Amino acid sequence: MSKNILVVDDTRANLRFLVKILTQQGYRVRPASNGRMALIAAQTELPDLILLDILMPGMDGYQVCEALKADERTSDIPIIFISALHATLDKVKAFSVGGVDYITKPFHIEEVIARVETHLSLQDMQKKTLAHNKKLQQEVTDRKIVEKSLYYHKYLLDNVSDAVISSDMNFVIKSWNNAATDMYGWQSEEVIGKLVSEIVRPTYQTVSRQKIVEAFFTNGYWKGEVIHHHQDGRAIDILASVKMLNDNAGNPIGVVSVNRDITDYKRTEIALKCSEAELQALFAAMTDLIMVLDRNGKYLKIAPTSPELLYRPSTELLGKTISKVFSPSLAEMFLTNIQQTIKSGETSTLEYNLNINGNEHWFDARISFLTEETVVFVAHDITNRKEAEQQIQAQNQFLYTILESLSSPFYVINVSDYSIEIANSAARDLGITTNSTCYALTHKRDSPCDSLEHPCPLAITHNTKEPAVVEHLHYSTTGEPINVEVHGYPILDEAGNVVQMIEYSIDITERKKAEVALQQAYDDLELRVDELGTLNLIIQTLATVTNVDMALQIVAGTMLQLLKAGGAIIGLLDNKQTSLTIAAQKLVTKETFNPIVRGKFVLPEQSILQQVITSKQSLIVPRSMFGRIIDLLYDPELAELIACLMLVPLLVRGRSIGIIILHAYHNEHGFNPADKKLAETVAGQVAGAIELANMFDEQQRINMALSVVNQRMQDELALAQEIQRGLLPPTEPNWPQFELVCYTLPAHEVGGDFYTYHALPSSPTDNERFAIAVGDVSGKGVSAALLMATSLSQFDAALLHPFSPVERLTYLDQAMMPYTRPRNQNCALAYVELELLPNSEFARLQLVNAGCIPPYIKRANGHIEHHEIGGFALGQGLATETSYDKVSLDLHQGDLVVLTSDGVVEATNLTGDMLGFGQLAQIVRDGPTSSASDLLAYIKEQLFTFTNQADQHDDMTIVVFQV
């Protein structure tokens, strides 16, 4: 596997030089142009060696080296500094921060290669030495562990109390420890080489020897009780654990048996079982805690009754005093009662509570005299009783709080004598107490209510045994009447008789007042129904009639009915607000009169009309203030009949555009502020309708102008599309050497996508060569189409020169500047040259990119390659400064190459989502490898499925070829 070298230099020429010479030596080289990129690259994949420049912007080489050495992951990587600094101090600093070597610029290829090889070899040797030393250290450690284990094993065997006997697979004894001698009476030298059964002479009770042997050989292990015999013939109860021993390969090589003498245990077991059964039966019947404590409160015994009620497990309590278990106050209470009981000999009682496993428990305890130093402490769990008492107390408090929080009077009345049993604070505030009757306090009466107007709720509930709701007139403590809604709820005894009633009264005085006010409002509302209906008719007329003059005439007539006026005039102002044109007029009476002197007239200065238009405020004008206006508008005979005028301006965006004039006759309905407000509402609708009509006319004129402009744009786009289609070559050239297919789809606003291909003159070796490109000029419409034509002609001209691919794009960058600079345009171009090698299984491909999307290489086996190769777009004049990168690779039979414009990657669907590089790469990966045309068809199908007829903002161009 080739070594991984990281080269760090901010000078591009140096970086390329080092990458090139090291790659030629078979190393895998990664470049980094600054210190931060170097740190990221080193931490992402650890290199075997780093060549590090010193003088760099941002982090210099010394800082980068210190950061790498400070990181445990990268601290062992050898670093060779490369620099133009020749001073000794610079070199000393390089070695002091962790460098292993120092190469001065300018570089000498042989020196660089020799030093790289040397330090890589030294690193390999160092790694091997460290690994060997580590292995030796581990072997020494393992040997010491084994020796120590063997020593402990022998020590344990000689000192354990159980008999340990090992034998071979035929149960011939191989070892016999000291405990076996003590247990059976045989010395080890007497039993070695003999059968185990001959020495211990086993007998079996619960299971046969055959089943034990079968279980042992099946499981490799057996444990159970058996009877062995001492050398003198005594029987020994044994608990035996027998295990099979295996070698490293898992093959059985022997048996080890660990035997424990349980003779004494077995003898006492029967006696204990009888006693234990009696105690268990006794304790099982008890639920109280029973404990024996001494005078100091130490736990001596704890009976196994209700262990879940113990404050702590009995194993933790035994031997401890209560002062070590409970709080000081509780411990003092227990100790006082214990000592009092011992002193008096009489039983003490007490109650206490404990938190056990997160739950509170209450106990009733009895402390009884046992001896001069001990007592019996018996505790009975009374938690359920306490909880019930607390619930009752809490419920009573809850009910009391609710009653006291009620803002309305609440009281309980006895059926027998109407006396008040319970009363809340709101009732007490009204003078209702438990020392009086309900009717005396609420009605100021000396007898119960019995009228139809004020029926007694207590009488109703007593008869029906159902709740009752009635309205009453109660009186406050000061004698003021209060309208109340009385709610009565019966309380029944066990026999079902009503004995009490809960009375709850709600003050509805304000509600009664609101009901009266609501009725008055309802009456007023009925008076306005006709007005609203007429107003709705005016609004509908203005919204549906397209002829404004006709609509105004209808509105003028309707306003006579709405405001009960004698006549209505609607006049419109000119733009200067100096003259008024009568647009509509209606009269109720005097139809023979001609009310309008003329259809249009100049407004008199300082007239009432001018005042209303200028102030934009409506005005009701009595006859005494008519002035000249009456002579301008009305026939003299009709003017004599008019008693009042109402003038309402027509306002649009704060500007007067006209006026509504209403008049009333003598001895008829005059105008009031409500009429003026209603008229202003109509005026707002009229002004809006007039403005809407004017806007509609203006919109019509704008639409006609936009239609002309739009047609010109459509003609221009059609011309651009025609230019674009006319300049592109056929989609499939007639080349027998390999298959090439092209596709382009202009956007609605034509961009500048194009494709082109040419057969180049043969190389000196007579190899066939071909040039293929996909381009995209900036801009839209005709300007983009013209730049596309220029780009294609310049491209054709560049093919006449024997340029390399990089030289060809450099030439095009300069040649297109006169066409791109005036409009700040450019041309992105992805360019490939294909050279077919006769009698060879592969072709050579060279890729150069000027700001376009790099090609996708799809190998015949389905593998996808996408080389990140970039460069500035053509026509910007930057190629002479930065040049273009080139990628060369070999194509084998069946490999495909896909070139696309950025319109494909930027294709969007109906929801605005973009296709993107990842999805395009996946489409190419999933596509067929059968032919270039099949792959192109698949890409188009997936592309159109994604866009789903969405409008695209850029052209889409795709070229696919297969060798």
Secondary structure as GFF3:
##gff-version 3
##sequence-region A 1 963
A	DSSP	beta_strand	4	8	.	.	.	ID=ss1
A	DSSP	alpha_helix	12	24	.	.	.	ID=ss2
A	DSSP	beta_strand	28	32	.	.	.	ID=ss3
A	DSSP	alpha_helix	35	44	.	.	.	ID=ss4
A	DSSP	beta_strand	49	53	.	.	.	ID=ss5
A	DSSP	alpha_helix	61	70	.	.	.	ID=ss6
A	DSSP	beta_strand	79	83	.	.	.	ID=ss7
A	DSSP	alpha_helix	88	96	.	.	.	ID=ss8
A	DSSP	beta_strand	101	104	.	.	.	ID=ss9
A	DSSP	alpha_helix	109	159	.	.	.	ID=ss10
A	DSSP	beta_strand	163	167	.	.	.	ID=ss11
A	DSSP	beta_strand	173	176	.	.	.	ID=ss12
A	DSSP	alpha_helix	178	184	.	.	.	ID=ss13
A	DSSP	alpha_helix	188	191	.	.	.	ID=ss14
A	DSSP	alpha_helix	196	200	.	.	.	ID=ss15
A	DSSP	alpha_helix	209	219	.	.	.	ID=ss16
A	DSSP	beta_strand	221	229	.	.	.	ID=ss17
A	DSSP	beta_strand	235	246	.	.	.	ID=ss18
A	DSSP	beta_strand	252	261	.	.	.	ID=ss19
A	DSSP	alpha_helix	263	284	.	.	.	ID=ss20
A	DSSP	beta_strand	289	294	.	.	.	ID=ss21
A	DSSP	beta_strand	299	302	.	.	.	ID=ss22
A	DSSP	three_ten_helix	307	309	.	.	.	ID=ss23
A	DSSP	alpha_helix	314	317	.	.	.	ID=ss24
A	DSSP	three_ten_helix	322	324	.	.	.	ID=ss25
A	DSSP	alpha_helix	328	344	.	.	.	ID=ss26
A	DSSP	beta_strand	348	356	.	.	.	ID=ss27
A	DSSP	beta_strand	359	369	.	.	.	ID=ss28
A	DSSP	beta_strand	374	381	.	.	.	ID=ss29
A	DSSP	alpha_helix	383	405	.	.	.	ID=ss30
A	DSSP	beta_strand	410	414	.	.	.	ID=ss31
A	DSSP	beta_strand	420	423	.	.	.	ID=ss32
A	DSSP	alpha_helix	425	429	.	.	.	ID=ss33
A	DSSP	alpha_helix	438	442	.	.	.	ID=ss34
A	DSSP	alpha_helix	457	464	.	.	.	ID=ss35
A	DSSP	beta_strand	468	475	.	.	.	ID=ss36
A	DSSP	beta_strand	481	492	.	.	.	ID=ss37
A	DSSP	beta_strand	498	507	.	.	.	ID=ss38
A	DSSP	alpha_helix	509	544	.	.	.	ID=ss39
A	DSSP	alpha_helix	548	563	.	.	.	ID=ss40
A	DSSP	beta_strand	567	573	.	.	.	ID=ss41
A	DSSP	beta_strand	579	587	.	.	.	ID=ss42
A	DSSP	beta_strand	600	602	.	.	.	ID=ss43
A	DSSP	alpha_helix	608	615	.	.	.	ID=ss44
A	DSSP	beta_strand	619	622	.	.	.	ID=ss45
A	DSSP	three_ten_helix	623	625	.	.	.	ID=ss46
A	DSSP	alpha_helix	629	633	.	.	.	ID=ss47
A	DSSP	alpha_helix	636	639	.	.	.	ID=ss48
A	DSSP	beta_strand	642	652	.	.	.	ID=ss49
A	DSSP	beta_strand	655	665	.	.	.	ID=ss50
A	DSSP	alpha_helix	673	727	.	.	.	ID=ss51
A	DSSP	beta_strand	739	745	.	.	.	ID=ss52
A	DSSP	beta_strand	752	760	.	.	.	ID=ss53
A	DSSP	beta_strand	768	777	.	.	.	ID=ss54
A	DSSP	alpha_helix	781	798	.	.	.	ID=ss55
A	DSSP	alpha_helix	805	815	.	.	.	ID=ss56
A	DSSP	alpha_helix	817	820	.	.	.	ID=ss57
A	DSSP	beta_strand	827	836	.	.	.	ID=ss58
A	DSSP	beta_strand	842	850	.	.	.	ID=ss59
A	DSSP	beta_strand	856	858	.	.	.	ID=ss60
A	DSSP	beta_strand	864	866	.	.	.	ID=ss61
A	DSSP	alpha_helix	879	882	.	.	.	ID=ss62
A	DSSP	beta_strand	886	892	.	.	.	ID=ss63
A	DSSP	beta_strand	896	900	.	.	.	ID=ss64
A	DSSP	alpha_helix	902	905	.	.	.	ID=ss65
A	DSSP	alpha_helix	916	926	.	.	.	ID=ss66
A	DSSP	alpha_helix	932	947	.	.	.	ID=ss67
A	DSSP	beta_strand	956	962	.	.	.	ID=ss68
###
